[in-house]
Amino acid sequence: MKIFEVIVVKRTYKVLKTDMELFGAALVQAHVYVVSVDEELRVTFEDYGGIVEEIKPESVKIAGEIFMRDQLEFRVDLVAEENPE
């Protein structure tokens, strides 16, 4: 008897660093999420994100919230595979 099923999701993402990459994500209305990465390369999920609404040299506005570019990483998923083996 099967009680539960474990789903493993492998994420492939691109870090959006340049104005052009952020603009491209805004243009296609890609879902962008926000993370922070510390000096030991530990990733902390900061915000579920959404669509890029405004791009400034020091900040990015996503789903009504402003995030500082020099403190955070902006990512977009490229591929999501369920149960890769």
Steps between C-alpha positions, in 0.01 A plus 500: 500500500646836391456763772682796346704595198818706504544744215850626428525816293828588333523872430706653226510875526671807361622782720390834354785747545487755221236755407451313172434166675252665737334684210469171308332336799261795528424489128397133503340542845713225651456423868812627679576395856737663745773333708799607703834321490744542787879483491487123565269460196198413710181593317208651690163541332394863550183540298279298267525795262296547188526708184761776470322837500787749514878487459731763648881495537470435875170310527239282332126520565335158489131444576475837677808458720839665458816289534857630508714359217831505687365292790286237327492258209215484250431163340272358236436127457607356166391137540318306768515122488303273729667185633812506278688170496 
